[in-house]
Amino acid sequence: MADSSAESAEPPLGLSALKLALALLDQASTYAPSWAYPPPPSSSNQVDAVPALKSVWSSLKWLGQEATQAALGGLEGTTAAFEFQNVRVRIRKKVAEGGYGEVYKVAEVEGRRRKLALKLCRAVKGQHNEESAITEMKMLQRFVHASNVVTLVAAGVRPADATDAVANTVSGLDGEHGADDVKLPNRREYLMLLEWCGRGTLADAAVRGWEKRHADPTPKHRELLILTCFGGLCQGLALLHAWKPAPIAHRDLKNENVLLGNENVWKLCDFGSASTEVIKPPAEGPLAPYIARVEEEAQRYTSAAVRAPEQCDAYRREVIDERVDIWALGVCLWELMYGAKPFGDGSNPLAILNRSLKEPADSPKYSDGIKALVSDLLSDKPEDRPKMDTVCTRVEKLVRKAGDLECCDDVVEEEEKEGGGDVVAAGCVTPGSGFADFANFDGM
């Protein structure tokens, strides 16, 4: 057995890696991400590139001897506080992990002492995972003040390939090769500090809500709970589709990507697949490039369970645009109503193409209005699906009807004349009153 004192005399690998990283970073003056958030104070990206990246890198010196392990295995277990883009936080625990990164729960140790989430995305320069990371940062920055979109607090990038030679090899990033034969000399890590939404997803609500709806004898109350939660998703998506000069398609809209914030507000997240591009079939000439692109992008950006018919069968020659989100929105509403996705996991595209919609035998009763809405959202033809402004209007009307708000109008109007405050008439339900009940999740 080797002598422990001799081993301890070895220079820490992590500290050596940090020195190497800072040395390499001094030569990186040409790399200047214009999308960095918050933006640097100067208007010259080239001048501020090195200080900005140095700030991000030096803020992560808390990694110390664990630098190499952190690059490969994440940050979990780190207890020291560190500063990221002027926000001082401490890692609490890892809450999610995927093929390209992790999400950590962190706590702000100064100032507002907020609970936050740190999302770390590993990427390789020029590959689609880097494109997705940059896209997500851009989208979050655009909608930073939107109440139904997860709030971006800070964002940055660090050259992960500078930490250690071992970190240049990562298993499975391209989905084909192992750790011994994938060389990644330009690997980077994109970091996003986000508001903490640890009370569950809309998919969790679908499962728990299904159980509650069976125990709730009041059909209107069941429907009100569903519509109130669904309305938050609609408001977030409406912002994307109203974007100018071109609508933004989320392209991976599902209940798993809708989080419940601390103030009982549903927030849309995961914008790595978002795009303003429209795929049109050729008026003449070969169809093969169009077919290949539709199939490739559907496979890469959209979960099988929420793919629209035009994404499942490119030979239909449909325009692929933000209307794929409307179909996915119908899948989300169906899942909230019936506790399961209408076409399962999407492994059978024929079920989607045949629009095989079957209500569960033990399904609760719903109004004709909400049934018509989910049917219209799941229209086979993109042109038959309603636009988001129409969807939001219909949801609002259904909420009012489910809550019997019409009977409150006279009472509220009379109270306002007398200078009173907000009033809820006896027996009436405001749109938000059932929200907390339906979204009563265990915190993390």
C-alpha positions as a Python dict, from the first residue, in 0.01 Angstrom:
ca = {
    (1, 'M'): (0, 0, 0),
    (2, 'A'): (135, 344, -91),
    (3, 'D'): (236, 582, 184),
    (4, 'S'): (-44, 830, 253),
    (5, 'S'): (196, 1113, 332),
    (6, 'A'): (364, 1066, -3),
    (7, 'E'): (29, 1078, -175),
    (8, 'S'): (-68, 1397, 3),
    (9, 'A'): (250, 1564, -119),
    (10, 'E'): (127, 1539, -479),
    (11, 'P'): (8, 1876, -619),
    (12, 'P'): (-374, 1891, -624),
    (13, 'L'): (-495, 1814, -974),
    (14, 'G'): (-780, 2063, -946),
    (15, 'L'): (-554, 2357, -858),
    (16, 'S'): (-321, 2280, -1147),
    (17, 'A'): (-618, 2265, -1377),
    (18, 'L'): (-739, 2604, -1260),
    (19, 'K'): (-401, 2760, -1334),
    (20, 'L'): (-403, 2605, -1681),
    (21, 'A'): (-756, 2728, -1741),
    (22, 'L'): (-675, 3087, -1648),
    (23, 'A'): (-365, 3079, -1869),
    (24, 'L'): (-569, 2957, -2165),
    (25, 'L'): (-838, 3209, -2091),
    (26, 'D'): (-591, 3497, -2126),
    (27, 'Q'): (-560, 3400, -2492),
    (28, 'A'): (-935, 3389, -2553),
    (29, 'S'): (-981, 3755, -2642),
    (30, 'T'): (-1165, 3675, -2964),
    (31, 'Y'): (-1444, 3484, -2793),
    (32, 'A'): (-1718, 3722, -2684),
    (33, 'P'): (-2070, 3587, -2634),
    (34, 'S'): (-2301, 3880, -2707),
    (35, 'W'): (-2588, 3696, -2538),
    (36, 'A'): (-2426, 3683, -2191),
    (37, 'Y'): (-2678, 3779, -1925),
    (38, 'P'): (-2658, 4015, -1748),
    (39, 'P'): (-2478, 4190, -2038),
    (40, 'P'): (-2132, 4344, -1973),
    (41, 'P'): (-2134, 4718, -1897),
    (42, 'S'): (-1934, 4812, -2206),
    (43, 'S'): (-2081, 4809, -2557),
    (44, 'S'): (-1764, 4648, -2692),
    (45, 'N'): (-1791, 4272, -2670),
    (46, 'Q'): (-1435, 4219, -2788),
    (47, 'V'): (-1283, 4441, -2519),
    (48, 'D'): (-1485, 4285, -2236),
    (49, 'A'): (-1461, 3922, -2343),
    (50, 'V'): (-1162, 3817, -2131),
    (51, 'P'): (-1268, 3997, -1809),
    (52, 'A'): (-1622, 3864, -1845),
    (53, 'L'): (-1511, 3505, -1892),
    (54, 'K'): (-1246, 3538, -1622),
    (55, 'S'): (-1513, 3659, -1383),
    (56, 'V'): (-1726, 3353, -1453),
    (57, 'W'): (-1432, 3117, -1426),
    (58, 'S'): (-1278, 3268, -1114),
    (59, 'S'): (-1620, 3269, -951),
    (60, 'L'): (-1606, 2890, -971),
    (61, 'K'): (-1268, 2854, -795),
    (62, 'W'): (-1456, 2703, -506),
    (63, 'L'): (-1425, 2377, -699),
    (64, 'G'): (-1064, 2353, -581),
    (65, 'Q'): (-936, 1998, -581),
    (66, 'E'): (-1273, 1872, -706),
    (67, 'A'): (-1241, 2054, -1038),
    (68, 'T'): (-1194, 1744, -1251),
    (69, 'Q'): (-1458, 1544, -1067),
    (70, 'A'): (-1701, 1835, -1094),
    (71, 'A'): (-1643, 1861, -1467),
    (72, 'L'): (-1734, 1497, -1509),
    (73, 'G'): (-1964, 1417, -1220),
    (74, 'G'): (-2138, 1741, -1123),
    (75, 'L'): (-2123, 1972, -826),
    (76, 'E'): (-2322, 1779, -569),
    (77, 'G'): (-2171, 1770, -223),
    (78, 'T'): (-2002, 2110, -254),
    (79, 'T'): (-2077, 2317, 54),
    (80, 'A'): (-1868, 2630, -1),
    (81, 'A'): (-2041, 2945, -118),
    (82, 'F'): (-1942, 3098, -451),
    (83, 'E'): (-2030, 3404, -652),
    (84, 'F'): (-2184, 3377, -997),
    (85, 'Q'): (-2249, 3699, -1189),
    (86, 'N'): (-2272, 3902, -866),
    (87, 'V'): (-2508, 3652, -700),
    (88, 'R'): (-2353, 3465, -407),
    (89, 'V'): (-2501, 3117, -369),
    (90, 'R'): (-2436, 2781, -206),
    (91, 'I'): (-2504, 2441, -366),
    (92, 'R'): (-2767, 2241, -175),
    (93, 'K'): (-2830, 1929, -383),
    (94, 'K'): (-2863, 1789, -733),
    (95, 'V'): (-3228, 1769, -836),
    (96, 'A'): (-3207, 1655, -1199),
    (97, 'E'): (-2958, 1500, -1437),
    (98, 'G'): (-2959, 1436, -1810),
    (99, 'G'): (-2728, 1345, -2093),
    (100, 'Y'): (-2597, 1699, -2130),
    (101, 'G'): (-2594, 1840, -1778),
    (102, 'E'): (-2749, 1876, -1436),
    (103, 'V'): (-2975, 2102, -1233),
    (104, 'Y'): (-2889, 2195, -875),
    (105, 'K'): (-3086, 2355, -598),
    (106, 'V'): (-2885, 2647, -461),
    (107, 'A'): (-2942, 2903, -189),
    (108, 'E'): (-2854, 3271, -205),
    (109, 'V'): (-2635, 3345, 99),
    (110, 'E'): (-2655, 3723, 84),
    (111, 'G'): (-2907, 3986, -15),
    (112, 'R'): (-3255, 3845, -76),
    (113, 'R'): (-3155, 3489, 29),
    (114, 'R'): (-3365, 3331, -242),
    (115, 'K'): (-3386, 2966, -332),
    (116, 'L'): (-3254, 2936, -687),
    (117, 'A'): (-3176, 2668, -944),
    (118, 'L'): (-2841, 2633, -1120),
    (119, 'K'): (-2868, 2466, -1459),
    (120, 'L'): (-2543, 2340, -1606),
    (121, 'C'): (-2542, 2240, -1974),
    (122, 'R'): (-2241, 2066, -2126),
    (123, 'A'): (-2187, 2143, -2490),
    (124, 'V'): (-1938, 2106, -2772),
    (125, 'K'): (-1864, 2400, -2997),
    (126, 'G'): (-2061, 2379, -3319),
    (127, 'Q'): (-2281, 2087, -3215),
    (128, 'H'): (-2656, 2102, -3162),
    (129, 'N'): (-2629, 2081, -2783),
    (130, 'E'): (-2440, 2412, -2781),
    (131, 'E'): (-2705, 2560, -3008),
    (132, 'S'): (-2975, 2446, -2766),
    (133, 'A'): (-2795, 2595, -2465),
    (134, 'I'): (-2749, 2933, -2634),
    (135, 'T'): (-3108, 2927, -2760),
    (136, 'E'): (-3239, 2868, -2410),
    (137, 'M'): (-3035, 3156, -2270),
    (138, 'K'): (-3161, 3390, -2541),
    (139, 'M'): (-3523, 3292, -2490),
    (140, 'L'): (-3506, 3328, -2113),
    (141, 'Q'): (-3347, 3670, -2150),
    (142, 'R'): (-3625, 3783, -2385),
    (143, 'F'): (-3897, 3684, -2142),
    (144, 'V'): (-3718, 3772, -1819),
    (145, 'H'): (-4013, 3981, -1694),
    (146, 'A'): (-4288, 3738, -1799),
    (147, 'S'): (-4480, 3596, -1504),
    (148, 'N'): (-4554, 3263, -1678),
    (149, 'V'): (-4195, 3196, -1787),
    (150, 'V'): (-3920, 3080, -1551),
    (151, 'T'): (-3710, 3385, -1457),
    (152, 'L'): (-3344, 3400, -1557),
    (153, 'V'): (-3130, 3555, -1281),
    (154, 'A'): (-2786, 3522, -1444),
    (155, 'A'): (-2610, 3328, -1718),
    (156, 'G'): (-2259, 3261, -1835),
    (157, 'V'): (-2017, 3014, -1993),
    (158, 'R'): (-1690, 2855, -1888),
    (159, 'P'): (-1438, 2659, -2098),
    (160, 'A'): (-1485, 2314, -1947),
    (161, 'D'): (-1214, 2164, -2167),
    (162, 'A'): (-954, 2368, -1976),
    (163, 'T'): (-1009, 2190, -1643),
    (164, 'D'): (-824, 1871, -1724),
    (165, 'A'): (-725, 1650, -2014),
    (166, 'V'): (-955, 1378, -1884),
    (167, 'A'): (-1249, 1616, -1911),
    (168, 'N'): (-1200, 1631, -2287),
    (169, 'T'): (-1352, 1284, -2311),
    (170, 'V'): (-1715, 1243, -2212),
    (171, 'S'): (-1916, 927, -2254),
    (172, 'G'): (-2223, 936, -2471),
    (173, 'L'): (-2237, 1300, -2583),
    (174, 'D'): (-2284, 1198, -2943),
    (175, 'G'): (-2501, 900, -2852),
    (176, 'E'): (-2277, 651, -3032),
    (177, 'H'): (-1927, 632, -2886),
    (178, 'G'): (-1784, 563, -2544),
    (179, 'A'): (-1547, 760, -2326),
    (180, 'D'): (-1237, 612, -2489),
    (181, 'D'): (-1294, 739, -2840),
    (182, 'V'): (-1477, 1073, -2815),
    (183, 'K'): (-1235, 1367, -2809),
    (184, 'L'): (-1395, 1701, -2726),
    (185, 'P'): (-1130, 1975, -2742),
    (186, 'N'): (-1388, 2256, -2748),
    (187, 'R'): (-1619, 2149, -2468),
    (188, 'R'): (-1790, 2426, -2272),
    (189, 'E'): (-2031, 2447, -1985),
    (190, 'Y'): (-2320, 2691, -2002),
    (191, 'L'): (-2460, 2794, -1666),
    (192, 'M'): (-2800, 2946, -1597),
    (193, 'L'): (-2911, 3069, -1257),
    (194, 'L'): (-3291, 3051, -1247),
    (195, 'E'): (-3568, 3114, -1002),
    (196, 'W'): (-3650, 2807, -795),
    (197, 'C'): (-3972, 2629, -889),
    (198, 'G'): (-3959, 2324, -667),
    (199, 'R'): (-4327, 2256, -609),
    (200, 'G'): (-4376, 2014, -894),
    (201, 'T'): (-4465, 2007, -1262),
    (202, 'L'): (-4795, 2020, -1443),
    (203, 'A'): (-4744, 1649, -1513),
    (204, 'D'): (-4743, 1592, -1136),
    (205, 'A'): (-5063, 1795, -1117),
    (206, 'A'): (-5222, 1574, -1382),
    (207, 'V'): (-5160, 1263, -1171),
    (208, 'R'): (-5254, 1412, -835),
    (209, 'G'): (-5541, 1604, -985),
    (210, 'W'): (-5677, 1284, -1138),
    (211, 'E'): (-5690, 1127, -793),
    (212, 'K'): (-5856, 1433, -641),
    (213, 'R'): (-6113, 1463, -919),
    (214, 'H'): (-6236, 1111, -848),
    (215, 'A'): (-6289, 1209, -484),
    (216, 'D'): (-6447, 1547, -564),
    (217, 'P'): (-6823, 1522, -623),
    (218, 'T'): (-6848, 1868, -782),
    (219, 'P'): (-6787, 1855, -1160),
    (220, 'K'): (-6758, 2233, -1194),
    (221, 'H'): (-6494, 2246, -923),
    (222, 'R'): (-6291, 1974, -1098),
    (223, 'E'): (-6309, 2161, -1425),
    (224, 'L'): (-6219, 2492, -1262),
    (225, 'L'): (-5902, 2345, -1114),
    (226, 'I'): (-5795, 2207, -1451),
    (227, 'L'): (-5868, 2526, -1642),
    (228, 'T'): (-5695, 2750, -1390),
    (229, 'C'): (-5371, 2553, -1416),
    (230, 'F'): (-5404, 2512, -1792),
    (231, 'G'): (-5458, 2887, -1823),
    (232, 'G'): (-5113, 2955, -1680),
    (233, 'L'): (-4957, 2736, -1948),
    (234, 'C'): (-5163, 2912, -2216),
    (235, 'Q'): (-5048, 3255, -2102),
    (236, 'G'): (-4684, 3153, -2120),
    (237, 'L'): (-4721, 3000, -2466),
    (238, 'A'): (-4919, 3300, -2591),
    (239, 'L'): (-4617, 3521, -2521),
    (240, 'L'): (-4401, 3305, -2747),
    (241, 'H'): (-4653, 3295, -3030),
    (242, 'A'): (-4706, 3673, -3012),
    (243, 'W'): (-4334, 3745, -3049),
    (244, 'K'): (-4237, 3987, -3326),
    (245, 'P'): (-4122, 3983, -3598),
    (246, 'A'): (-4196, 3608, -3605),
    (247, 'P'): (-4377, 3373, -3366),
    (248, 'I'): (-4161, 3149, -3150),
    (249, 'A'): (-4247, 2780, -3145),
    (250, 'H'): (-4149, 2602, -2823),
    (251, 'R'): (-4142, 2266, -3009),
    (252, 'D'): (-4129, 2052, -2694),
    (253, 'L'): (-4437, 2168, -2506),
    (254, 'K'): (-4542, 1915, -2243),
    (255, 'N'): (-4667, 1920, -1886),
    (256, 'E'): (-4323, 1810, -1765),
    (257, 'N'): (-4188, 2145, -1889),
    (258, 'V'): (-4431, 2355, -1685),
    (259, 'L'): (-4322, 2424, -1326),
    (260, 'L'): (-4508, 2559, -1026),
    (261, 'G'): (-4347, 2870, -878),
    (262, 'N'): (-4350, 2975, -516),
    (263, 'E'): (-4644, 3210, -571),
    (264, 'N'): (-4868, 2941, -722),
    (265, 'V'): (-4793, 3055, -1076),
    (266, 'W'): (-4730, 2799, -1350),
    (267, 'K'): (-4414, 2877, -1547),
    (268, 'L'): (-4298, 2748, -1885),
    (269, 'C'): (-3938, 2626, -1903),
    (270, 'D'): (-3690, 2432, -2118),
    (271, 'F'): (-3650, 2652, -2425),
    (272, 'G'): (-3361, 2467, -2586),
    (273, 'S'): (-3583, 2353, -2874),
    (274, 'A'): (-3748, 2691, -2939),
    (275, 'S'): (-3729, 2838, -3288),
    (276, 'T'): (-3881, 3096, -3520),
    (277, 'E'): (-3799, 2892, -3831),
    (278, 'V'): (-4077, 2763, -4054),
    (279, 'I'): (-4033, 2448, -4263),
    (280, 'K'): (-4228, 2466, -4590),
    (281, 'P'): (-4270, 2189, -4844),
    (282, 'P'): (-4124, 2274, -5185),
    (283, 'A'): (-4366, 2395, -5450),
    (284, 'E'): (-4160, 2205, -5704),
    (285, 'G'): (-3841, 2005, -5718),
    (286, 'P'): (-3723, 1720, -5496),
    (287, 'L'): (-3914, 1650, -5177),
    (288, 'A'): (-3636, 1454, -5007),
    (289, 'P'): (-3461, 1751, -4836),
    (290, 'Y'): (-3791, 1864, -4683),
    (291, 'I'): (-3875, 1512, -4564),
    (292, 'A'): (-3530, 1468, -4411),
    (293, 'R'): (-3543, 1800, -4228),
    (294, 'V'): (-3891, 1744, -4085),
    (295, 'E'): (-3800, 1399, -3958),
    (296, 'E'): (-3462, 1506, -3820),
    (297, 'E'): (-3595, 1809, -3632),
    (298, 'A'): (-3894, 1621, -3494),
    (299, 'Q'): (-3660, 1352, -3365),
    (300, 'R'): (-3417, 1603, -3218),
    (301, 'Y'): (-3642, 1869, -3070),
    (302, 'T'): (-3988, 1725, -2997),
    (303, 'S'): (-4082, 1444, -2756),
    (304, 'A'): (-4264, 1164, -2937),
    (305, 'A'): (-4572, 1185, -2713),
    (306, 'V'): (-4650, 1544, -2816),
    (307, 'R'): (-4558, 1538, -3186),
    (308, 'A'): (-4822, 1670, -3420),
    (309, 'P'): (-4943, 1462, -3718),
    (310, 'E'): (-4745, 1676, -3963),
    (311, 'Q'): (-4429, 1590, -3765),
    (312, 'C'): (-4509, 1218, -3766),
    (313, 'D'): (-4572, 1199, -4141),
    (314, 'A'): (-4369, 1445, -4346),
    (315, 'Y'): (-4526, 1310, -4667),
    (316, 'R'): (-4840, 1505, -4578),
    (317, 'R'): (-4643, 1809, -4701),
    (318, 'E'): (-4768, 2039, -4427),
    (319, 'V'): (-4604, 2362, -4314),
    (320, 'I'): (-4421, 2305, -3985),
    (321, 'D'): (-4451, 2611, -3762),
    (322, 'E'): (-4577, 2724, -3419),
    (323, 'R'): (-4903, 2535, -3475),
    (324, 'V'): (-4728, 2217, -3361),
    (325, 'D'): (-4743, 2377, -3015),
    (326, 'I'): (-5123, 2400, -3038),
    (327, 'W'): (-5143, 2024, -3090),
    (328, 'A'): (-4906, 1971, -2797),
    (329, 'L'): (-5125, 2204, -2591),
    (330, 'G'): (-5416, 1971, -2662),
    (331, 'V'): (-5209, 1678, -2538),
    (332, 'C'): (-5138, 1873, -2217),
    (333, 'L'): (-5507, 1950, -2159),
    (334, 'W'): (-5613, 1591, -2229),
    (335, 'E'): (-5358, 1469, -1974),
    (336, 'L'): (-5493, 1712, -1714),
    (337, 'M'): (-5847, 1593, -1779),
    (338, 'Y'): (-5788, 1219, -1796),
    (339, 'G'): (-5460, 1157, -1613),
    (340, 'A'): (-5269, 1019, -1913),
    (341, 'K'): (-5145, 1137, -2251),
    (342, 'P'): (-5394, 1064, -2533),
    (343, 'F'): (-5145, 872, -2749),
    (344, 'G'): (-4927, 719, -2481),
    (345, 'D'): (-4554, 768, -2519),
    (346, 'G'): (-4585, 833, -2893),
    (347, 'S'): (-4412, 509, -2990),
    (348, 'N'): (-4702, 431, -3223),
    (349, 'P'): (-4729, 722, -3471),
    (350, 'L'): (-5037, 563, -3630),
    (351, 'A'): (-5235, 642, -3315),
    (352, 'I'): (-5149, 1009, -3366),
    (353, 'L'): (-5215, 1003, -3741),
    (354, 'N'): (-5550, 827, -3689),
    (355, 'R'): (-5631, 1065, -3402),
    (356, 'S'): (-5738, 776, -3182),
    (357, 'L'): (-5895, 963, -2889),
    (358, 'K'): (-6066, 746, -2629),
    (359, 'E'): (-6191, 875, -2297),
    (360, 'P'): (-6122, 643, -2001),
    (361, 'A'): (-6420, 435, -1896),
    (362, 'D'): (-6416, 583, -1546),
    (363, 'S'): (-6372, 940, -1668),
    (364, 'P'): (-6529, 1224, -1465),
    (365, 'K'): (-6793, 1432, -1638),
    (366, 'Y'): (-6682, 1746, -1817),
    (367, 'S'): (-6868, 2028, -1987),
    (368, 'D'): (-6917, 2032, -2362),
    (369, 'G'): (-6706, 2349, -2368),
    (370, 'I'): (-6385, 2194, -2240),
    (371, 'K'): (-6439, 1882, -2453),
    (372, 'A'): (-6477, 2100, -2762),
    (373, 'L'): (-6162, 2292, -2670),
    (374, 'V'): (-5940, 1986, -2638),
    (375, 'S'): (-6087, 1845, -2960),
    (376, 'D'): (-6010, 2167, -3150),
    (377, 'L'): (-5657, 2182, -3013),
    (378, 'L'): (-5604, 1826, -3139),
    (379, 'S'): (-5731, 1902, -3488),
    (380, 'D'): (-5561, 1691, -3753),
    (381, 'K'): (-5497, 1982, -3989),
    (382, 'P'): (-5275, 2268, -3864),
    (383, 'E'): (-5503, 2528, -4022),
    (384, 'D'): (-5798, 2398, -3818),
    (385, 'R'): (-5629, 2456, -3484),
    (386, 'P'): (-5715, 2780, -3301),
    (387, 'K'): (-5457, 3053, -3248),
    (388, 'M'): (-5334, 3129, -2899),
    (389, 'D'): (-5535, 3448, -2854),
    (390, 'T'): (-5850, 3250, -2931),
    (391, 'V'): (-5742, 2971, -2696),
    (392, 'C'): (-5684, 3215, -2409),
    (393, 'T'): (-6024, 3377, -2465),
    (394, 'R'): (-6200, 3040, -2464),
    (395, 'V'): (-6020, 2929, -2150),
    (396, 'E'): (-6115, 3251, -1974),
    (397, 'K'): (-6481, 3204, -2064),
    (398, 'L'): (-6475, 2843, -1947),
    (399, 'V'): (-6315, 2948, -1618),
    (400, 'R'): (-6587, 3204, -1560),
    (401, 'K'): (-6855, 2952, -1642),
    (402, 'A'): (-6705, 2681, -1422),
    (403, 'G'): (-6675, 2928, -1135),
    (404, 'D'): (-7026, 3072, -1180),
    (405, 'L'): (-6868, 3416, -1193),
    (406, 'E'): (-7166, 3561, -1378),
    (407, 'C'): (-7369, 3550, -1057),
    (408, 'C'): (-7107, 3761, -883),
    (409, 'D'): (-7116, 4057, -1123),
    (410, 'D'): (-7405, 4245, -960),
    (411, 'V'): (-7268, 4197, -609),
    (412, 'V'): (-6919, 4313, -703),
    (413, 'E'): (-7053, 4611, -897),
    (414, 'E'): (-7266, 4721, -601),
    (415, 'E'): (-6975, 4683, -358),
    (416, 'E'): (-6747, 4888, -582),
    (417, 'K'): (-7003, 5170, -582),
    (418, 'E'): (-6991, 5171, -202),
    (419, 'G'): (-6611, 5189, -205),
    (420, 'G'): (-6559, 4837, -76),
    (421, 'G'): (-6277, 4600, -157),
    (422, 'D'): (-6274, 4274, -346),
    (423, 'V'): (-6582, 4061, -295),
    (424, 'V'): (-6661, 3697, -358),
    (425, 'A'): (-7032, 3625, -339),
    (426, 'A'): (-7151, 3329, -141),
    (427, 'G'): (-7141, 3011, -346),
    (428, 'C'): (-6917, 3164, -615),
    (429, 'V'): (-6557, 3067, -693),
    (430, 'T'): (-6290, 3305, -821),
    (431, 'P'): (-6061, 3171, -1095),
    (432, 'G'): (-5766, 3144, -857),
    (433, 'S'): (-5937, 3007, -550),
    (434, 'G'): (-5896, 2642, -640),
    (435, 'F'): (-5544, 2694, -768),
    (436, 'A'): (-5358, 2628, -446),
    (437, 'D'): (-5568, 2319, -371),
    (438, 'F'): (-5498, 2161, -709),
    (439, 'A'): (-5131, 2259, -693),
    (440, 'N'): (-5065, 2145, -338),
    (441, 'F'): (-4731, 1973, -392),
    (442, 'D'): (-4462, 1870, -150),
    (443, 'G'): (-4171, 2113, -166),
    (444, 'M'): (-3820, 1989, -237),
}
